[in-house]
């Protein structure tokens, strides 16, 4: 249920509250699967799965003048789910990580924004505890998720700035971020963002400082330049590496419109890090002929590889180039794209959607039709 209420005249105070409820009932097959797993635990670790799990959420958007506040709180009744951080006792007296537990869950999420004239500020906060809710409790990773908890960082769109993106931790996480946008004049604008994510035990998961300067001259020339600093707990997010990854990434993006239908876009990014595969350079070029054709080419070069980077047959580090070339054709409600891609394992972003993908070399053909 949702509502909307207004109080006062002129610049009124508005409030849009809402409340929601979800019940999930496990089938007999799911309960039996859980029982067959848990019965092999020692008595001290055994829990009893239930058929029903209930969730409730209460939220509201409040606005007054230049301020907008959003608050949301959600709770989950006790249910059995897998916690990879809990230790299970073995028969020989040793302990291993990961076991099914029976605990309730909760999420608190809030945003506060200010917007007036040339200045916009947004602050976010989130706290998550044991809120793993799936169609089947035996599923893992992104399978069967029934709810969405947003990550506590900005959405990065450039290849290298988005290479290390923090996935939401459903069992133990709290974080905050502040985003500031300021227009110096009609041509220049500045964007700065700071985000910080930790576990409920105060273990550092992710930290980012992002700055961006935009310059636009009429509609013919646009330039974006910026710098990103990251701390990324790769052992937690990917199960790779042994230490916190630290990266520094400057970038520049230039768009030039030759005429109303033709434009050229060029991107240059450079990442400096001593962890993972080491330093990267990424170059991107796109020629766009609206409304139908677009041709692009890019190259991601492991310019200064680390010890974890791929090696040749003699065990020496290889400076590998990962090229990509492609073309896109649009006609009416249909869009066709053909690309040759050689990509390193990591986060790949397309159309604002980022996901972790394995290493790949080959041809991709994509067709999108709207009805």
C-alpha positions as a Markdown table, in Angstrom:
| # | Residue | x | y | z |
|---|---|---|---|---|
| 1 | Unk | 0.0 | 0.0 | 0.0 |
| 2 | Unk | 1.2 | 3.5 | -0.9 |
| 3 | Unk | -0.1 | 7.0 | -0.2 |
| 4 | Unk | 0.7 | 10.6 | -0.9 |
| 5 | Unk | -0.1 | 13.6 | 1.4 |
| 6 | Unk | 0.5 | 17.3 | 1.1 |
| 7 | Unk | 0.6 | 19.8 | 4.0 |
| 8 | Unk | 0.8 | 23.6 | 3.8 |
| 9 | Unk | 0.7 | 26.2 | 1.0 |
| 10 | Unk | 3.4 | 27.7 | -1.3 |
| 11 | Unk | 6.2 | 25.3 | -0.7 |
| 12 | Unk | 4.3 | 22.4 | 0.9 |
| 13 | Unk | 5.6 | 19.5 | 2.9 |
| 14 | Unk | 4.9 | 16.3 | 1.1 |
| 15 | Unk | 5.1 | 12.7 | 2.3 |
| 16 | Unk | 4.6 | 9.5 | 0.3 |
| 17 | Unk | 4.6 | 6.5 | 2.7 |
| 18 | Unk | 4.4 | 2.9 | 1.8 |
| 19 | Unk | 4.2 | -0.6 | 3.4 |
| 20 | Unk | 4.8 | -4.0 | 2.0 |
| 21 | Unk | 4.6 | -7.7 | 3.0 |
| 22 | Unk | 5.9 | -10.9 | 1.5 |
| 23 | Unk | 5.4 | -14.5 | 2.5 |
| 24 | Unk | 7.4 | -17.4 | 0.9 |
| 25 | Unk | 6.5 | -21.0 | 1.5 |
| 26 | Unk | 9.1 | -23.7 | 0.8 |
| 27 | Unk | 7.9 | -26.9 | -0.9 |
| 28 | Unk | 8.5 | -30.4 | 0.5 |
| 29 | Unk | 11.4 | -31.0 | -1.9 |
| 30 | Unk | 13.3 | -27.9 | -0.6 |
| 31 | Unk | 12.7 | -28.8 | 3.1 |
| 32 | Unk | 13.9 | -32.3 | 2.5 |
| 33 | Unk | 17.1 | -31.1 | 0.8 |
| 34 | Unk | 17.9 | -28.8 | 3.8 |
| 35 | Unk | 17.2 | -31.6 | 6.2 |
| 36 | Unk | 19.5 | -34.0 | 4.3 |
| 37 | Unk | 22.3 | -31.5 | 4.6 |
| 38 | Unk | 21.8 | -30.4 | 8.2 |
| 39 | Unk | 21.4 | -33.9 | 9.6 |
| 40 | Unk | 25.1 | -34.5 | 8.9 |
| 41 | Unk | 26.1 | -31.7 | 11.2 |
| 42 | Unk | 27.0 | -32.3 | 14.8 |
| 43 | Unk | 24.1 | -31.6 | 17.2 |
| 44 | Unk | 25.6 | -28.3 | 18.3 |
| 45 | Unk | 25.3 | -26.9 | 14.7 |
| 46 | Unk | 22.0 | -28.4 | 13.7 |
| 47 | Unk | 19.0 | -26.1 | 13.0 |
| 48 | Unk | 15.4 | -26.8 | 12.1 |
| 49 | Unk | 14.2 | -25.4 | 8.7 |
| 50 | Unk | 10.7 | -23.9 | 8.5 |
| 51 | Unk | 8.2 | -23.9 | 5.7 |
| 52 | Unk | 7.3 | -20.2 | 5.9 |
| 53 | Unk | 9.3 | -17.0 | 5.9 |
| 54 | Unk | 7.8 | -13.5 | 6.3 |
| 55 | Unk | 9.2 | -10.1 | 5.3 |
| 56 | Unk | 7.9 | -6.7 | 6.0 |
| 57 | Unk | 9.0 | -3.3 | 4.7 |
| 58 | Unk | 8.1 | 0.3 | 5.7 |
| 59 | Unk | 9.2 | 3.2 | 3.6 |
| 60 | Unk | 8.5 | 6.9 | 3.0 |
| 61 | Unk | 9.7 | 9.8 | 0.8 |
| 62 | Unk | 9.4 | 13.2 | 2.4 |
| 63 | Unk | 10.1 | 16.5 | 0.6 |
| 64 | Unk | 10.2 | 20.1 | 1.7 |
| 65 | Unk | 11.6 | 22.9 | -0.5 |
| 66 | Unk | 15.1 | 22.0 | -1.6 |
| 67 | Unk | 15.4 | 18.9 | 0.7 |
| 68 | Unk | 14.2 | 15.3 | 0.0 |
| 69 | Unk | 14.5 | 12.5 | 2.5 |
| 70 | Unk | 13.9 | 8.8 | 1.8 |
| 71 | Unk | 13.7 | 6.2 | 4.6 |
| 72 | Unk | 13.2 | 2.5 | 4.4 |
| 73 | Unk | 13.4 | -0.3 | 6.9 |
| 74 | Unk | 12.8 | -4.0 | 6.2 |
| 75 | Unk | 12.8 | -7.1 | 8.5 |
| 76 | Unk | 12.8 | -10.8 | 7.8 |
| 77 | Unk | 11.6 | -13.5 | 10.2 |
| 78 | Unk | 13.9 | -16.3 | 11.2 |
| 79 | Unk | 14.8 | -18.7 | 8.3 |
| 80 | Unk | 17.5 | -21.2 | 7.5 |
| 81 | Unk | 20.2 | -19.9 | 5.0 |
| 82 | Unk | 23.8 | -20.6 | 4.3 |
| 83 | Unk | 26.4 | -18.4 | 6.0 |
| 84 | Unk | 29.9 | -18.9 | 4.5 |
| 85 | Unk | 31.5 | -17.1 | 7.4 |
| 86 | Unk | 30.1 | -19.2 | 10.2 |
| 87 | Unk | 32.2 | -22.1 | 11.4 |
| 88 | Unk | 30.9 | -25.7 | 11.6 |
| 89 | Unk | 32.4 | -28.2 | 14.0 |
| 90 | Unk | 33.7 | -31.5 | 12.5 |
| 91 | Unk | 33.7 | -34.9 | 14.2 |
| 92 | Unk | 37.5 | -34.7 | 14.6 |
| 93 | Unk | 37.1 | -31.5 | 16.7 |
| 94 | Unk | 38.3 | -29.2 | 13.9 |
| 95 | Unk | 36.2 | -26.4 | 12.4 |
| 96 | Unk | 35.4 | -25.5 | 8.8 |
| 97 | Unk | 33.9 | -22.3 | 7.3 |
| 98 | Unk | 30.3 | -22.3 | 6.1 |
| 99 | Unk | 27.1 | -23.8 | 7.5 |
| 100 | Unk | 23.4 | -23.3 | 7.5 |
| 101 | Unk | 22.1 | -21.1 | 10.3 |
| 102 | Unk | 18.6 | -20.0 | 11.5 |
| 103 | Unk | 18.6 | -16.2 | 12.0 |
| 104 | Unk | 16.3 | -13.2 | 11.3 |
| 105 | Unk | 17.4 | -10.4 | 9.0 |
| 106 | Unk | 17.1 | -6.6 | 8.6 |
| 107 | Unk | 18.0 | -3.7 | 6.2 |
| 108 | Unk | 18.0 | 0.0 | 6.9 |
| 109 | Unk | 18.4 | 2.3 | 3.9 |
| 110 | Unk | 18.2 | 6.1 | 3.6 |
| 111 | Unk | 19.0 | 9.0 | 1.3 |
| 112 | Unk | 19.0 | 12.7 | 1.9 |
| 113 | Unk | 19.3 | 15.1 | -1.1 |
| 114 | Unk | 19.7 | 18.9 | -1.5 |
| 115 | Unk | 19.3 | 20.7 | -4.8 |
| 116 | Unk | 19.3 | 24.4 | -5.4 |
| 117 | Unk | 20.5 | 26.6 | -8.2 |
| 118 | Unk | 24.0 | 25.2 | -9.2 |
| 119 | Unk | 24.5 | 22.8 | -6.3 |
| 120 | Unk | 23.3 | 19.3 | -5.7 |
| 121 | Unk | 24.2 | 17.1 | -2.8 |
| 122 | Unk | 23.1 | 13.5 | -2.1 |
| 123 | Unk | 24.0 | 11.4 | 0.9 |
| 124 | Unk | 23.2 | 7.7 | 1.3 |
| 125 | Unk | 23.4 | 5.2 | 4.2 |
| 126 | Unk | 22.7 | 1.4 | 4.3 |
| 127 | Unk | 23.0 | -1.3 | 6.9 |
| 128 | Unk | 22.4 | -4.9 | 6.0 |
| 129 | Unk | 22.3 | -7.9 | 8.4 |
| 130 | Unk | 21.4 | -11.5 | 7.4 |
| 131 | Unk | 19.1 | -10.5 | 4.6 |
| 132 | Unk | 19.7 | -13.4 | 2.2 |
| 133 | Unk | 16.3 | -14.1 | 0.8 |
| 134 | Unk | 15.9 | -16.6 | -2.1 |
| 135 | Unk | 13.3 | -18.7 | -3.9 |
| 136 | Unk | 15.3 | -21.7 | -2.5 |
| 137 | Unk | 17.7 | -21.4 | 0.5 |
| 138 | Unk | 20.1 | -23.9 | -1.1 |
| 139 | Unk | 20.9 | -21.6 | -4.1 |
| 140 | Unk | 24.1 | -19.5 | -4.2 |
| 141 | Unk | 25.5 | -16.3 | -5.6 |
| 142 | Unk | 22.9 | -14.4 | -7.6 |
| 143 | Unk | 20.6 | -17.4 | -8.2 |
| 144 | Unk | 17.0 | -17.1 | -6.9 |
| 145 | Unk | 17.3 | -13.7 | -5.2 |
| 146 | Unk | 13.8 | -12.3 | -4.5 |
| 147 | Unk | 14.8 | -8.9 | -3.3 |
| 148 | Unk | 17.2 | -6.1 | -4.4 |
| 149 | Unk | 19.6 | -4.2 | -2.2 |
| 150 | Unk | 21.5 | -1.5 | -4.0 |
| 151 | Unk | 25.3 | -1.3 | -3.8 |
| 152 | Unk | 26.8 | 1.6 | -1.8 |
| 153 | Unk | 28.9 | 3.2 | -4.5 |
| 154 | Unk | 28.4 | 5.2 | -7.7 |
| 155 | Unk | 27.7 | 3.6 | -11.0 |
| 156 | Unk | 30.9 | 3.8 | -13.0 |
| 157 | Unk | 30.7 | 3.5 | -16.8 |
| 158 | Unk | 34.3 | 3.6 | -18.0 |
| 159 | Unk | 36.1 | 0.2 | -18.4 |
| 160 | Unk | 38.8 | 0.7 | -15.9 |
| 161 | Unk | 36.9 | 2.8 | -13.3 |
| 162 | Unk | 34.3 | 0.0 | -13.3 |
| 163 | Unk | 36.7 | -2.9 | -13.2 |
| 164 | Unk | 36.5 | -3.3 | -9.5 |
| 165 | Unk | 32.9 | -2.9 | -8.4 |
| 166 | Unk | 31.7 | -3.9 | -4.9 |
| 167 | Unk | 28.8 | -6.4 | -4.9 |
| 168 | Unk | 26.2 | -6.0 | -2.1 |
| 169 | Unk | 27.0 | -8.2 | 0.9 |
| 170 | Unk | 23.7 | -9.6 | 2.0 |
| 171 | Unk | 24.8 | -10.9 | 5.4 |
| 172 | Unk | 27.1 | -8.2 | 6.9 |
| 173 | Unk | 27.5 | -4.7 | 5.5 |
| 174 | Unk | 27.1 | -1.1 | 6.3 |
| 175 | Unk | 28.2 | 1.9 | 4.2 |
| 176 | Unk | 27.6 | 5.4 | 3.2 |
| 177 | Unk | 28.4 | 7.7 | 0.2 |
| 178 | Unk | 28.2 | 11.4 | -0.5 |
| 179 | Unk | 27.8 | 12.8 | -4.0 |
| 180 | Unk | 28.3 | 16.5 | -4.8 |
| 181 | Unk | 27.6 | 18.2 | -8.2 |
| 182 | Unk | 28.3 | 21.9 | -8.8 |
| 183 | Unk | 27.9 | 23.9 | -12.0 |
| 184 | Unk | 30.6 | 26.6 | -12.2 |
| 185 | Unk | 28.9 | 28.1 | -15.3 |
| 186 | Unk | 27.1 | 26.9 | -18.4 |
| 187 | Unk | 30.2 | 25.2 | -19.8 |
| 188 | Unk | 31.9 | 23.8 | -16.7 |
| 189 | Unk | 30.6 | 21.5 | -14.0 |
| 190 | Unk | 32.2 | 19.5 | -11.2 |
| 191 | Unk | 31.2 | 16.1 | -9.7 |
| 192 | Unk | 32.8 | 14.6 | -6.6 |
| 193 | Unk | 31.9 | 11.3 | -4.8 |
| 194 | Unk | 33.1 | 9.5 | -1.7 |
| 195 | Unk | 31.9 | 6.0 | -0.7 |
| 196 | Unk | 32.9 | 3.7 | 2.1 |
| 197 | Unk | 31.7 | 0.2 | 2.8 |
| 198 | Unk | 32.6 | -2.1 | 5.8 |
| 199 | Unk | 31.3 | -5.3 | 7.4 |
| 200 | Unk | 29.4 | -5.0 | 10.7 |
| 201 | Unk | 32.6 | -6.0 | 12.3 |
| 202 | Unk | 34.3 | -2.9 | 10.8 |
| 203 | Unk | 36.4 | -4.8 | 8.2 |
| 204 | Unk | 37.1 | -2.6 | 5.3 |
| 205 | Unk | 35.4 | -3.8 | 2.1 |
| 206 | Unk | 35.5 | -0.9 | -0.3 |
| 207 | Unk | 36.4 | 2.8 | -0.5 |
| 208 | Unk | 36.3 | 5.1 | -3.4 |
| 209 | Unk | 37.1 | 8.8 | -4.1 |
| 210 | Unk | 35.9 | 10.0 | -7.5 |
| 211 | Unk | 36.3 | 13.4 | -9.1 |
| 212 | Unk | 35.1 | 14.5 | -12.5 |
| 213 | Unk | 35.2 | 17.8 | -14.4 |
| 214 | Unk | 32.9 | 18.3 | -17.4 |
| 215 | Unk | 33.4 | 20.9 | -20.2 |
| 216 | Unk | 30.9 | 21.5 | -22.9 |
| 217 | Unk | 31.2 | 24.0 | -25.8 |
| 218 | Unk | 27.9 | 24.4 | -27.4 |
| 219 | Unk | 26.8 | 21.0 | -28.8 |
| 220 | Unk | 29.9 | 20.4 | -30.9 |
| 221 | Unk | 32.6 | 19.6 | -28.2 |
| 222 | Unk | 32.4 | 17.9 | -24.9 |
| 223 | Unk | 35.2 | 16.7 | -22.6 |
| 224 | Unk | 35.2 | 14.8 | -19.3 |
| 225 | Unk | 38.3 | 14.4 | -17.3 |
| 226 | Unk | 38.7 | 12.9 | -13.8 |
| 227 | Unk | 40.5 | 10.7 | -11.3 |
| 228 | Unk | 39.5 | 7.7 | -9.2 |
| 229 | Unk | 41.0 | 6.2 | -6.1 |
| 230 | Unk | 39.9 | 2.8 | -4.9 |
| 231 | Unk | 40.4 | 0.3 | -2.1 |
| 232 | Unk | 38.9 | -3.0 | -3.0 |
| 233 | Unk | 38.8 | -6.1 | -0.8 |
| 234 | Unk | 39.4 | -8.6 | -3.6 |
| 235 | Unk | 39.6 | -11.7 | -1.3 |
| 236 | Unk | 36.1 | -11.0 | -0.1 |
| 237 | Unk | 34.5 | -10.0 | -3.4 |
| 238 | Unk | 36.2 | -12.4 | -5.7 |
| 239 | Unk | 38.0 | -15.0 | -3.6 |
| 240 | Unk | 41.2 | -13.9 | -5.3 |
| 241 | Unk | 44.4 | -12.3 | -4.1 |
| 242 | Unk | 45.6 | -12.0 | -0.5 |
| 243 | Unk | 45.4 | -8.3 | 0.3 |
| 244 | Unk | 43.4 | -5.1 | -0.2 |
| 245 | Unk | 43.7 | -3.9 | -3.7 |
| 246 | Unk | 44.6 | -0.2 | -4.1 |
| 247 | Unk | 44.1 | 1.5 | -7.5 |
| 248 | Unk | 44.6 | 5.0 | -9.0 |
| 249 | Unk | 42.8 | 5.7 | -12.3 |
| 250 | Unk | 43.0 | 9.0 | -14.2 |
| 251 | Unk | 40.8 | 9.2 | -17.4 |
| 252 | Unk | 39.7 | 11.6 | -20.2 |
| 253 | Unk | 36.7 | 11.3 | -22.5 |
| 254 | Unk | 36.4 | 13.6 | -25.6 |
| 255 | Unk | 33.3 | 13.9 | -27.9 |
| 256 | Unk | 33.4 | 15.9 | -31.1 |
| 257 | Unk | 30.3 | 16.4 | -33.3 |
| 258 | Unk | 31.3 | 16.9 | -36.9 |
| 259 | Unk | 27.7 | 17.8 | -37.8 |
| 260 | Unk | 24.3 | 17.0 | -36.5 |
| 261 | Unk | 24.5 | 13.3 | -37.5 |
| 262 | Unk | 28.2 | 12.5 | -37.2 |
| 263 | Unk | 30.4 | 12.4 | -34.1 |
| 264 | Unk | 33.7 | 11.0 | -32.9 |
| 265 | Unk | 34.3 | 9.8 | -29.3 |
| 266 | Unk | 37.7 | 9.0 | -27.8 |
| 267 | Unk | 38.5 | 7.7 | -24.3 |
| 268 | Unk | 41.9 | 7.3 | -22.6 |
| 269 | Unk | 42.1 | 5.6 | -19.2 |
| 270 | Unk | 45.2 | 4.4 | -17.1 |
| 271 | Unk | 45.0 | 2.3 | -13.9 |
| 272 | Unk | 48.0 | 2.1 | -11.5 |
| 273 | Unk | 47.9 | -0.8 | -9.0 |
| 274 | Unk | 50.4 | -3.2 | -7.6 |
| 275 | Unk | 47.8 | -5.9 | -7.0 |
| 276 | Unk | 45.8 | -8.2 | -9.2 |
| 277 | Unk | 47.2 | -8.1 | -12.8 |
| 278 | Unk | 49.1 | -4.8 | -12.3 |
| 279 | Unk | 48.8 | -1.5 | -14.4 |
| 280 | Unk | 46.4 | -1.2 | -17.3 |
| 281 | Unk | 45.9 | 1.3 | -20.2 |
| 282 | Unk | 42.6 | 1.4 | -22.1 |
| 283 | Unk | 42.0 | 3.2 | -25.3 |
| 284 | Unk | 38.6 | 3.5 | -27.0 |
| 285 | Unk | 37.5 | 5.1 | -30.3 |
| 286 | Unk | 33.9 | 5.3 | -31.7 |
| 287 | Unk | 32.6 | 6.8 | -35.0 |
| 288 | Unk | 28.9 | 7.4 | -34.9 |
| 289 | Unk | 26.7 | 8.1 | -37.9 |
| 290 | Unk | 23.2 | 8.7 | -36.7 |
| 291 | Unk | 20.6 | 7.3 | -36.8 |
| 292 | Unk | 21.9 | 4.0 | -38.1 |
| 293 | Unk | 25.6 | 3.2 | -37.9 |
| 294 | Unk | 28.2 | 3.1 | -35.2 |
| 295 | Unk | 31.7 | 1.7 | -35.4 |
| 296 | Unk | 34.0 | 1.2 | -32.4 |
| 297 | Unk | 37.5 | -0.1 | -31.5 |
| 298 | Unk | 39.3 | -0.4 | -28.2 |
| 299 | Unk | 42.4 | -1.9 | -26.7 |
| 300 | Unk | 43.1 | -2.8 | -23.1 |
| 301 | Unk | 46.8 | -3.3 | -22.5 |
| 302 | Unk | 48.4 | -4.8 | -19.4 |
| 303 | Unk | 51.2 | -2.3 | -19.6 |
| 304 | Unk | 53.0 | -3.2 | -16.3 |
| 305 | Unk | 51.9 | -6.7 | -15.2 |
| 306 | Unk | 52.2 | -7.9 | -11.6 |
| 307 | Unk | 53.2 | -11.4 | -10.5 |
| 308 | Unk | 49.6 | -12.6 | -10.7 |
| 309 | Unk | 49.3 | -11.7 | -14.4 |
| 310 | Unk | 49.5 | -14.4 | -17.1 |
| 311 | Unk | 52.9 | -15.9 | -17.9 |
| 312 | Unk | 54.4 | -17.4 | -21.0 |
| 313 | Unk | 55.8 | -21.0 | -21.4 |
| 314 | Unk | 59.1 | -19.9 | -19.8 |
| 315 | Unk | 57.3 | -18.4 | -16.8 |
| 316 | Unk | 57.9 | -14.8 | -17.8 |
| 317 | Unk | 55.2 | -12.1 | -17.4 |
| 318 | Unk | 53.4 | -11.3 | -20.6 |
| 319 | Unk | 52.3 | -7.8 | -21.6 |
| 320 | Unk | 49.0 | -8.8 | -23.2 |
| 321 | Unk | 46.8 | -6.6 | -25.4 |
| 322 | Unk | 43.0 | -7.3 | -25.2 |
| 323 | Unk | 41.5 | -5.7 | -28.4 |
| 324 | Unk | 37.9 | -5.2 | -29.3 |
| 325 | Unk | 36.3 | -4.1 | -32.6 |
| 326 | Unk | 32.6 | -3.9 | -33.6 |
| 327 | Unk | 29.8 | -2.3 | -35.4 |
| 328 | Unk | 26.2 | -1.5 | -34.6 |
| 329 | Unk | 23.3 | -1.0 | -36.9 |
| 330 | Unk | 19.9 | 0.3 | -35.9 |
| 331 | Unk | 16.8 | 0.3 | -38.0 |
| 332 | Unk | 13.4 | 1.2 | -36.6 |
| 333 | Unk | 12.9 | -0.8 | -33.4 |
| 334 | Unk | 15.7 | -3.2 | -34.1 |
| 335 | Unk | 19.4 | -3.0 | -33.1 |
| 336 | Unk | 22.1 | -5.4 | -34.4 |
| 337 | Unk | 25.6 | -5.5 | -33.1 |
| 338 | Unk | 28.6 | -7.6 | -34.1 |
| 339 | Unk | 31.9 | -7.6 | -32.1 |
| 340 | Unk | 35.2 | -9.4 | -31.9 |
| 341 | Unk | 36.2 | -9.3 | -28.3 |
| 342 | Unk | 39.2 | -10.5 | -26.3 |
| 343 | Unk | 38.7 | -9.7 | -22.7 |
| 344 | Unk | 40.4 | -10.3 | -19.4 |
| 345 | Unk | 38.5 | -11.8 | -16.4 |
| 346 | Unk | 36.8 | -9.0 | -14.5 |
| 347 | Unk | 33.8 | -6.7 | -14.3 |
| 348 | Unk | 32.5 | -5.7 | -17.8 |
| 349 | Unk | 30.0 | -2.9 | -18.2 |
| 350 | Unk | 27.6 | -2.5 | -21.1 |
| 351 | Unk | 24.7 | 0.0 | -21.2 |
| 352 | Unk | 25.2 | 0.9 | -17.5 |
| 353 | Unk | 24.9 | -2.7 | -16.4 |
| 354 | Unk | 28.1 | -4.2 | -14.8 |
| 355 | Unk | 28.8 | -7.9 | -14.2 |
| 356 | Unk | 31.7 | -10.2 | -13.4 |
| 357 | Unk | 32.6 | -12.2 | -16.5 |
| 358 | Unk | 35.3 | -14.8 | -17.2 |
| 359 | Unk | 38.1 | -14.4 | -19.7 |
| 360 | Unk | 36.8 | -14.6 | -23.3 |
| 361 | Unk | 38.1 | -14.5 | -26.8 |
| 362 | Unk | 35.7 | -14.7 | -29.8 |
| 363 | Unk | 32.8 | -13.1 | -31.6 |
| 364 | Unk | 29.5 | -11.8 | -30.1 |
| 365 | Unk | 26.4 | -11.1 | -32.1 |
| 366 | Unk | 23.5 | -9.4 | -30.4 |
| 367 | Unk | 20.0 | -8.5 | -31.6 |
| 368 | Unk | 17.6 | -6.3 | -29.7 |
| 369 | Unk | 14.0 | -5.7 | -30.9 |
| 370 | Unk | 11.3 | -3.6 | -29.2 |
| 371 | Unk | 7.6 | -4.5 | -29.6 |
